[in-house]
Structure formats: C-alpha cells, structure tokens
Amino acid sequence: MSVMKRVSLIFRAKANKALDRMEDPRETLDYSYQQQVEMLTRVRRGVADVATSRKRVELQMNSLQKEVARRDNQARDALGKGREDLARAALQNKASLQGQLNDLQGQYSQLQEQEEKLTLASQRLQAKVDAFRTKKETIKATYTAAEAQTRINEAFSGISEEMGDIGLAIQRAEDKTAQMQARAGAIDELLASGALEDHVGGPADNIQAELDRIGAGSDIDAELARMKGELSANAPRQLEANPNGGPSVAEPTDTQAADQPQDG
Amino acid sequence: MRILGEGQYQLDEAEAAQLAPLDLELDAAVDRDDEAAFRTALDGAVRLVRTGTPLPPDELAASDLILPSLDASVDDVRKLLAEDGIHLG
C-alpha cells in the first residue's frame, strides 16, 4: 500500500482507538477539547523556546564574529612585525572560528524556519480548536448520545489528525531546542573561559602572547637605540672633558660598540 | 490531503489521480532505501498538493492521504509508519 495512504490510516487508527476508550461519546468532546487546549499551550511554549534558542545562537554568533575580527587583526599585526609564522597561526585560527560561525549560521536559519512553522501551526490549531468548541456545544445541545456519534467521529478525526501533525512538529522542535541548548551551553562556556581559542585552532593565545612580547620587545629595542644614540652623541664630549680617559667613560663606549651589530 | 507540518489542501479528482504514481514511487523508494528517488517523488507530490486549495483552518476533516513534510527523510517516514511515532496528545 502507498506511503501516504498508510500514514493517513495510522492517524485514523489512533483517533479511533481514542474514541473507543470513551463510554459516552459526548464525554469524548470535553476530554478531547481539554487535550487540545493543552496542546495549544505546549505549541506556544514550543514557539517561545525556539525563539529563545534562536536569540542565544544570535548572541553567540556575535561573539564569534568578534573573535574572527580579532584573529584578523592579529594576523595583520604579526605580518607588520615580520612574523609570518604568527600571522599564519592567527589565520588558521580564524578559519576554524569561521567554520564554527558558519555552522551556527546554519543552526540559526533552521531555528528561524522552525519558529515560523510552529507559529503557523499554532494559528492553525487555534482555529481548529475554536471550531471544535463550537461544534462540541452544538452536538451536546442538539443530539442524543446515539445521534451524536457520527458527528463526533467526524469532528474528532479531523482534530485528531491536526493534533497528531502538530504533536510531531512540536516533538521535533523540542528535540531540536534541547539539542541546541546543550550545544549553546558548551559554546557559552568555551567563550567565557577563553578556551574556545585554544580549543578550536591551536595556540591562539600564544599568538597574542608572542605579539605582545614582540610589541614590548620592539619598544625596548627602540628605547635602547635611543639611549645608545644619546650616549654616542655625548661620548666624544665626555672624552674631551676627561682627556686622560677614565674607565668609567671608556666602558660604556665599549659596550655600545659590542651592542651595535645586534641593532641592525 | 495533508502535508505534515503545513496543513490540509483540497484537490480535484484529476489532481488527485496524478498523485497516485508519485505515491507508488515514494513507496518503492522507502522499500529500497533510495533517498534520492524518495526526495524526487516527495518533492513532486508536495508540489502537486500545494497547487490545491488550502482547506480553511476552521474546517474539521480527516484527510484521505497524508504526505510527509518536504524535509522528511526515508528514515523519518519509516518511523512514521512504525505507528508508535505518532501521538495524538
């Protein structure tokens, strides 16, 4: 038998089974209505949960985006300082972060799509539940138990199918949300601890440390060079002032000469 | 007709007749575990049903045929057919 027919029969069988459990068919109406209202609540909560997940992913995407930009700056900085090895490491790290970011973007659109679908589903269910309530009151007021049976069956199968459909959708949404929450929690933790950088793309913070070191190092080199310049400018005058030459003057001059090759 | 996750549509007889071969293809694809053939058949079936008239949301009627949602996989359909995958709340 065909797939579509089988699925519809399965839905119908489920509805019939639920109907069979009821002694008075009119009892079914109230019981079913109660379940529908519960389902509506569940769907609305589902929409809210998916929205929360989506917003959380959005925040994480922003954080990752900043990390990506930071790695990019590091790479430029490293290149500017002639450290291609560091620039390469920073770019490798950037690529890993970008991968994570792309992944999150995919998750984000999935959540967005699910949110839209669930919102529509909840509107559909609301309309059906309202229709059911009207029908339920009419049936209860107008018909005897025996007469009501067929009408109840119709209304009940119609609403049951909708409930089954939405039940599947909400189940998927709940699974997805739980999965996203676990994932998002892990990423939050990594971002907060700064471990993401090390975790994702190797020794990222070593890159920063090395750049800082070079930065501090070049400051010191510059200061040294300035001092040496001052000293060499002063030295001849000092020698003139002390023609006999004292060890106190000669020594720094020697040191300066020894340092010179390192400067270049 | 219902497309799971989308709602119900009313199809005239000619349209409904076009659905039958696609349904058979779908069935064969599930049996063979042929994801590609399944996708083609499901895509065709969903497109066809969508050309129908959407049933007003306040109409309470059971559908003659129920289509899996467009993003369903062979595996999803197997679960659906395993019966215990559906809870009516």
Interface residues (C-beta under 8 A of the other chain):
Chain A: M1 S2 V3 M4 K5 R6 V7 S8 I10 F11 R12 A13 K14 A15 A18 Q35 Q36 E38 M39 K117 L120 A121 Q123 R124 A127 K128 D130 A131 F132 K135 E154 A155 S157 G158 I159 S160 E161 M163 G164 D165 G167 L168 A169 Q171
Chain B: M1 R2 L4 G5 G7 L19 A20 D23 L24 L26 D27 V30 A45 P56 P57 D58 E59 L60 A61 A62 S63 D64 L65 I66 L67 P68 V77 L80 L81 E83 G85 I86 H87 L88 G89
